[in-house]
Amino acid sequence: MMKRHLYRASVLAALALALTGCDKKSDAISEAKKADNAAVIDAPSIEQVKAIAEEGFVYGLPIVMNYAVMYEYSVDKESGQYKAPFNQIHNEARVFTYEDTAVVTPNSDTPYSILWLDLRAEPIVLSVPPVEKDRYFSVMLCDGNTFNYGYMGSRSTGNEPGDYLVVGPNWKGETPAGIKKVFHSSTEFSAVAYRTQLFNPQDMPNVVKVQSGYGVQPLSAFLKQPAPPAVPQIDFPKIDKEMVKTGFFDYLDFALRFAPAGPEEKEIRAKLASIGIGPGKTFDFKDLSKEHKAAVLLGMKDATDKVEKAVEGIGKTINGWGVYTAFGDRAFFNGDWLLRAAAAKIGIYGNDAEEAMYPKCRQDADGEALDTSKHSYTLTFAKDQFPPVNAFWSVTMYDGKSQLLIKNPINRYLINSPMIPNMKKNDDGSLTIYIQKDSPGPDKEANWLPAPDGPPYLILRMYRPKTEAPSILPAGDGSWQPPGIVKAI
């Protein structure tokens, strides 16, 4: 027991020196020997711990947010948001409403099919059916690092049927016959989000038909071979919004067990390990002194402020809309953990820019904060100036504080392009959307987007944005710009 204690002290002392910028090996060894002689564990300094906690919170926020969703969807059957066990798809024959609270800013355009993969035992084969060419669908692969590591669907692979293989970070093998493409998850658990376009409420049976064609099976079953040995069961720690406040780094520590570090993660992982978090740690986080734990809380607070500031400053503000691109694969983020954290706060599981753009809005055209408890607003698209897309677009309303869909008397959470034929256009061919908490009257209700009794938050979704002019791409510099929201009264 004493030998292990001395070993921890030795390694920790060397790591502590590394964190202060000392790169002389002899100095590190000398200090390690001192720690051995003292037979005590010396954690990094208070200042170092605070800095590591701040950096670690920014790095770990999307990872912990993702774990919380996974826990609600595929672990805790009593969560109220449970969908299905791992490696079983759950099809929603509906769009999301205010009752769906596990994920912030959910879309209410496309009925979801939701799948969480456990890739520890073997790869999983995903199959997609033939889909009529005018119906948009996408299958987004997003791992525990919130890296979008692959797509199937209208844009990426077409609307033809096919079989695709998803493998974990440690898998090595040849592409089996009959598999169109192999996708590599950087973590052992991974989310798969299916979005299938719904044209109108009467179209739901057709969506259900497409959803019934989504297939999931282990590679061994696809190859008609014996299954590999079962993997150990995991005791997943319970998580909720309150528990995260006090146990954030405990959840990060757990999640990192299933996520081998990429090259750009090694530095932050070493820092986290030095305060007892993640694989390779030299002692338990709970062994930190009260002063060190207080420094962790201060670091988390500063990190939270930094992330919120990043959310507000992301991209360019155009006519009150924030136009940005913040979602992608490992190469897209390239170690920019603040961008990744801001993206998760804006709306975790967002698409790559090529798949969808998400201009966001909390202010009117004059830069004044929106408040639908006091004012009514309008959003007008000029004739022939609708969002330029190859699929469809929508404007979705959320509560400005929770970023969740809001309960309203007409059960309308968005206005999208398939609804235009049933909406009233202005004499000049333009289209005005009424953004307010109360009905604008029977003659305008078809164009009403119900708002909360307080600050609203709007997202303009553009599925498969056009790349040729007019286009919103590249983000912030495109030739098409969203029109500003105007205060009516």
C-alpha positions in Angstrom: 0.0 0.0 0.0 2.8 2.4 0.9 4.7 1.6 -2.4 1.6 2.6 -4.4 1.2 5.7 -2.4 4.8 6.7 -3.1 4.4 5.9 -6.8 1.4 8.2 -7.0 3.3 11.0 -5.3 6.2 10.6 -7.6 4.2 10.7 -10.8 2.0 13.5 -9.6 5.0 15.6 -8.7 6.4 15.2 -12.2 3.1 16.1 -13.7 2.7 19.1 -11.5 6.1 20.4 -12.7 5.1 19.8 -16.3 2.0 21.9 -15.8 4.1 24.8 -14.6 6.1 24.8 -17.8 9.2 23.1 -16.5 10.6 21.0 -19.3 13.9 19.9 -17.7 13.8 16.2 -17.1 16.4 16.3 -14.4 14.4 18.9 -12.4 11.3 16.7 -12.6 13.2 13.7 -11.4 14.7 15.6 -8.5 11.3 16.9 -7.4 9.8 13.4 -7.8 12.5 12.1 -5.4 11.6 14.7 -2.9 8.0 13.6 -3.1 9.1 10.0 -2.5 11.1 11.0 0.6 8.2 13.1 1.9 5.7 10.3 1.2 2.9 12.8 0.6 0.7 13.6 -2.3 1.1 17.1 -3.5 -1.6 18.2 -5.9 -0.9 21.0 -8.4 -1.1 24.5 -6.8 -4.4 26.2 -6.2 -3.8 28.4 -9.2 -3.0 25.4 -11.4 -6.1 23.5 -10.3 -8.3 26.5 -11.0 -6.8 26.8 -14.5 -7.1 23.1 -15.2 -10.7 23.0 -14.0 -11.6 26.0 -16.2 -10.0 24.4 -19.3 -11.3 21.0 -18.4 -14.9 22.2 -18.0 -14.8 23.8 -21.5 -13.3 20.6 -22.9 -15.7 18.3 -21.1 -19.0 20.2 -21.3 -20.2 18.6 -24.6 -19.0 15.2 -23.4 -21.0 15.4 -20.2 -24.1 16.9 -22.0 -23.9 13.9 -24.4 -23.7 11.4 -21.5 -26.8 13.0 -19.9 -28.8 12.5 -23.1 -27.5 9.0 -23.6 -28.5 8.2 -20.0 -32.0 9.5 -20.4 -32.6 7.9 -23.8 -31.0 4.4 -23.4 -30.1 3.7 -19.8 -32.8 5.0 -17.4 -36.2 3.5 -18.3 -37.8 5.8 -15.7 -36.3 9.0 -17.1 -39.5 10.1 -18.9 -37.4 10.5 -22.1 -36.3 6.8 -22.5 -36.3 5.6 -26.1 -34.7 2.1 -26.4 -31.8 0.0 -25.2 -28.4 0.2 -26.9 -28.3 -1.1 -30.5 -32.1 -0.9 -30.9 -33.6 1.9 -33.0 -36.6 3.9 -31.7 -38.8 5.5 -34.3 -40.9 8.5 -33.4 -44.1 8.6 -35.5 -44.5 12.3 -34.5 -42.5 15.5 -34.3 -41.0 16.8 -31.1 -43.1 19.1 -28.8 -42.7 21.1 -25.6 -42.8 17.7 -23.7 -39.4 16.7 -25.2 -36.9 18.2 -22.8 -33.7 16.0 -23.0 -32.1 17.9 -25.8 -32.0 21.7 -26.1 -33.4 23.3 -29.3 -34.8 20.1 -30.8 -36.2 20.4 -34.3 -39.9 19.9 -34.9 -39.6 19.5 -38.6 -38.6 15.9 -39.1 -39.8 12.9 -37.0 -36.7 11.5 -35.4 -35.5 7.9 -35.3 -33.0 7.6 -32.4 -30.4 5.0 -31.9 -27.5 4.7 -29.3 -24.7 2.3 -30.3 -22.6 0.2 -27.9 -19.6 -0.7 -30.1 -17.5 -2.5 -27.5 -18.3 -6.0 -28.6 -18.4 -5.6 -32.4 -19.3 -3.2 -35.1 -22.9 -2.5 -36.1 -24.4 -2.5 -39.5 -26.9 0.3 -40.4 -29.2 -0.2 -43.3 -31.3 2.4 -45.1 -34.2 1.7 -47.4 -35.0 3.4 -50.8 -36.5 6.8 -50.2 -38.5 8.8 -52.8 -36.2 11.4 -54.3 -38.2 14.4 -53.2 -38.2 13.4 -49.6 -35.2 14.7 -47.5 -33.7 12.3 -45.0 -30.4 12.1 -43.2 -28.7 9.8 -40.8 -26.1 11.6 -38.7 -23.4 9.8 -36.7 -22.3 11.7 -33.6 -19.9 10.1 -31.1 -19.3 10.8 -27.4 -17.0 13.6 -28.3 -19.9 15.2 -30.2 -17.9 14.8 -33.4 -20.1 14.3 -36.5 -18.1 11.5 -38.0 -20.3 10.5 -40.9 -23.6 10.8 -42.8 -26.0 8.7 -44.8 -28.9 10.3 -46.6 -30.2 12.5 -49.4 -27.1 14.8 -49.6 -24.3 12.4 -48.6 -25.2 9.0 -50.1 -28.4 9.5 -52.0 -31.9 8.1 -51.6 -30.9 4.6 -52.7 -30.8 1.7 -50.2 -27.6 0.5 -48.7 -25.7 -1.2 -45.8 -23.1 0.7 -43.8 -20.7 -0.3 -41.1 -20.1 1.7 -37.8 -17.0 0.6 -35.9 -15.5 1.6 -32.5 -12.2 3.3 -31.9 -10.3 0.0 -31.4 -11.7 -2.0 -34.3 -9.3 -3.2 -37.0 -10.5 -5.2 -40.0 -11.3 -5.3 -43.6 -14.5 -3.9 -45.1 -17.0 -6.8 -45.4 -18.6 -7.6 -48.7 -21.9 -5.8 -49.2 -20.9 -2.8 -47.1 -20.9 0.5 -48.9 -18.8 2.5 -46.4 -17.2 2.2 -43.0 -17.7 4.9 -40.4 -15.2 5.2 -37.4 -16.5 6.4 -34.1 -13.9 7.9 -31.8 -15.8 6.6 -28.7 -17.3 3.2 -27.8 -20.7 4.7 -27.4 -22.3 6.7 -30.2 -25.5 8.4 -31.1 -27.3 8.0 -34.5 -29.9 10.6 -35.3 -32.3 9.9 -38.2 -34.2 12.8 -39.6 -37.0 12.0 -42.1 -38.9 14.9 -43.7 -42.6 15.3 -43.0 -44.5 17.3 -45.6 -47.7 17.7 -43.6 -49.6 15.9 -40.8 -51.3 13.7 -43.4 -47.9 12.5 -44.6 -47.0 10.7 -41.4 -47.9 7.2 -42.6 -45.4 7.7 -45.4 -42.7 8.7 -42.9 -43.5 5.7 -40.8 -43.0 3.5 -43.9 -39.5 5.0 -44.4 -38.7 4.6 -40.7 -39.7 0.9 -40.8 -37.0 0.4 -43.4 -34.2 1.6 -41.1 -32.2 -1.5 -40.1 -29.8 -2.2 -37.2 -27.8 -5.4 -36.6 -24.5 -6.6 -35.3 -21.8 -7.3 -37.9 -21.9 -11.0 -36.9 -25.6 -11.2 -37.7 -25.0 -9.5 -41.0 -22.3 -12.0 -41.9 -24.3 -14.9 -40.4 -21.5 -15.8 -38.1 -21.5 -16.6 -34.3 -21.6 -13.5 -32.1 -18.5 -12.6 -30.1 -18.4 -12.9 -26.3 -20.6 -10.6 -24.4 -19.0 -7.4 -23.0 -19.3 -6.6 -19.3 -22.3 -4.8 -18.0 -21.7 -1.2 -16.9 -23.0 0.5 -13.9 -23.9 3.8 -15.4 -23.9 6.6 -12.8 -27.3 8.4 -12.6 -27.3 11.9 -13.9 -29.7 14.9 -13.9 -29.4 18.6 -14.1 -28.9 19.1 -10.4 -26.4 16.3 -10.0 -24.2 17.8 -12.8 -23.8 21.0 -10.8 -21.8 19.2 -8.1 -20.5 16.1 -9.9 -19.5 17.4 -13.3 -16.0 16.1 -13.2 -17.1 12.7 -11.9 -19.3 12.3 -15.0 -16.4 13.5 -17.2 -14.1 11.0 -15.5 -16.6 8.2 -16.2 -17.2 9.2 -19.9 -13.5 9.4 -20.7 -13.1 5.7 -20.0 -14.8 4.9 -23.3 -13.0 7.6 -25.3 -9.4 7.0 -26.2 -7.6 10.4 -26.5 -6.9 11.7 -30.0 -3.6 13.5 -30.7 -5.1 16.9 -30.0 -6.5 15.7 -26.7 -3.4 14.5 -25.0 -2.4 17.8 -23.5 -5.8 18.5 -21.8 -6.1 14.8 -20.8 -2.7 15.0 -19.0 -3.8 18.1 -17.2 -7.1 16.5 -16.1 -5.3 13.4 -15.0 -3.1 15.5 -12.7 -6.1 16.4 -10.7 -7.6 12.9 -10.7 -9.8 12.9 -13.7 -9.8 10.4 -16.6 -7.6 7.5 -17.6 -4.1 7.7 -16.4 -5.0 9.7 -13.3 -2.6 9.4 -10.3 -5.1 9.7 -7.5 -8.8 10.2 -7.0 -10.5 13.6 -7.5 -12.1 13.3 -4.1 -8.6 13.3 -2.5 -8.2 16.9 -3.3 -8.1 19.3 -0.4 -11.1 21.6 0.4 -9.0 24.5 -1.0 -8.3 22.7 -4.2 -12.0 21.7 -4.6 -13.0 25.4 -4.0 -10.5 26.3 -6.8 -12.3 23.8 -9.1 -15.6 25.5 -8.5 -14.2 28.9 -9.3 -12.6 27.5 -12.5 -16.0 26.0 -13.5 -17.7 29.3 -12.9 -15.2 31.2 -15.1 -15.5 28.5 -17.7 -19.3 28.8 -17.8 -18.9 32.5 -18.3 -16.4 31.9 -21.1 -18.7 29.5 -22.9 -21.7 31.8 -22.6 -19.6 34.7 -24.0 -18.5 32.4 -26.9 -22.1 31.5 -27.7 -23.0 35.1 -27.9 -20.0 36.0 -30.1 -20.0 33.0 -32.4 -20.2 33.8 -36.2 -21.4 37.1 -37.6 -24.5 39.1 -36.7 -26.5 39.8 -39.8 -29.8 41.7 -39.4 -30.0 40.5 -35.8 -29.4 36.8 -36.8 -26.2 35.0 -35.7 -24.9 33.2 -38.8 -22.2 30.7 -38.0 -21.0 27.2 -38.6 -20.1 25.3 -35.4 -20.6 21.6 -36.0 -18.4 19.0 -37.6 -15.9 16.2 -37.2 -12.7 16.0 -35.3 -10.8 17.8 -38.1 -13.4 20.6 -38.1 -12.8 21.4 -34.4 -9.1 20.7 -34.5 -8.8 21.1 -30.7 -10.9 24.2 -30.4 -12.7 23.1 -27.3 -14.4 26.4 -26.7 -16.0 26.3 -30.2 -17.2 22.7 -29.4 -18.6 23.8 -26.1 -20.4 26.8 -27.6 -21.9 24.6 -30.3 -23.3 22.1 -27.7 -24.9 25.0 -25.8 -26.4 26.4 -28.9 -27.9 23.1 -29.8 -26.1 19.8 -29.3 -26.2 17.3 -32.2 -26.3 20.1 -34.8 -25.5 19.2 -38.4 -22.5 20.1 -40.5 -23.0 23.3 -42.5 -23.3 21.3 -45.8 -26.2 19.4 -44.3 -28.0 22.3 -42.5 -27.4 25.9 -41.4 -28.9 27.3 -38.2 -29.0 31.1 -38.0 -30.1 32.0 -34.4 -31.9 35.1 -33.2 -32.5 36.9 -29.9 -32.7 40.4 -31.1 -34.6 42.5 -33.6 -33.2 44.2 -36.7 -32.2 47.2 -34.6 -30.2 45.1 -32.2 -32.7 45.4 -29.3 -33.4 42.2 -27.3 -36.6 40.4 -28.3 -39.3 40.3 -25.6 -42.6 38.9 -26.6 -44.1 39.5 -23.2 -44.1 43.2 -24.1 -44.0 43.4 -27.9 -45.3 41.8 -31.1 -42.9 41.3 -34.1 -42.9 40.4 -37.7 -40.5 38.6 -40.0 -41.0 39.2 -43.7 -39.5 37.3 -46.6 -39.6 39.3 -49.8 -40.9 37.7 -53.0 -38.4 35.3 -54.4 -36.1 35.9 -51.3 -37.0 32.8 -49.3 -34.1 30.9 -47.7 -32.2 29.2 -50.6 -32.1 25.5 -49.9 -32.1 22.2 -51.8 -34.4 20.6 -49.3 -36.6 22.8 -47.0 -36.4 25.6 -44.4 -38.2 26.4 -41.1 -38.3 29.1 -38.4 -38.7 27.5 -35.0 -39.7 29.2 -31.7 -38.1 28.4 -28.4 -38.3 29.7 -24.9 -35.4 32.1 -24.5 -34.3 30.8 -21.1 -34.6 27.0 -21.5 -34.2 26.8 -25.3 -37.0 24.3 -25.4 -40.2 24.3 -27.5 -43.1 26.2 -25.9 -46.6 25.1 -25.1 -49.1 27.1 -27.1 -52.9 27.1 -28.0 -52.5 25.9 -31.6 -49.7 23.4 -31.0 -47.5 25.1 -33.6 -43.8 25.2 -32.9 -42.5 26.4 -36.3 -43.4 27.7 -39.7 -41.7 25.9 -42.6 -41.6 26.0 -46.3 -44.1 23.1 -46.9 -46.7 25.2 -45.0 -46.4 28.2 -47.5 -49.3 27.1 -49.8 -51.7 27.4 -46.8 -50.3 30.7 -45.6 -51.5 34.2 -46.7 -49.1 36.2 -48.8 -48.9 40.0 -49.1 -50.1 41.8 -52.2 -46.5 42.1 -53.4 -45.8 38.4 -53.1 -43.9 38.6 -49.8 -44.6 36.5 -46.8 -45.0 37.9 -43.3 -44.7 35.7 -40.2 -46.4 37.1 -37.0 -44.2 36.5 -33.9 -46.3 37.1 -30.8 -47.7 35.4 -27.7 -51.4 36.1 -28.5 -53.2 35.3 -31.8 -53.0 38.1 -34.4 -56.6 37.3 -35.3 -58.4 34.7 -37.5 -57.3 36.4 -40.7 -53.6 36.2 -39.8 -53.5 33.1 -37.7 -52.2 30.9 -40.6 -49.0 33.0 -40.4 -48.8 33.1 -36.6 -45.7 31.7 -34.9 -46.7 31.5 -31.2 -44.1 33.1 -28.8 -43.5 32.7 -25.1 -44.5 35.2 -22.5 -40.9 36.4 -22.1 -37.7 36.4 -24.1 -37.9 34.2 -27.2 -35.2 32.3 -29.1 -35.6 31.6 -32.8 -33.6 29.3 -35.1 -33.9 29.4 -38.9 -33.1 25.9 -40.2 -31.9 25.5 -43.7 -31.7 21.9 -44.8 -29.2 21.3 -47.6 -28.4 25.0 -48.1 -27.6 25.8 -51.7 -23.9 26.4 -52.5 -24.5 28.5 -55.6 -25.6 32.1 -55.4 -27.8 33.1 -53.8 -26.5 31.2 -50.8 -26.0 31.6 -47.1 -22.6 29.9 -47.5 -19.9 30.5 -46.7 -21.4 31.3 -43.2 -21.4 35.0 -42.6 -20.2 35.9 -46.1 -22.9 34.4 -48.3 -24.8 36.4 -50.9 -28.2 35.6 -49.2 -28.9 37.1 -45.8 -31.8 36.4 -43.4 -34.2 39.4 -43.0 -34.4 41.1 -39.7 -37.2 40.7 -37.2 -39.2 44.0 -36.8 -41.0 45.3 -33.8 -44.7 45.7 -34.7 -46.1 47.2 -31.4 
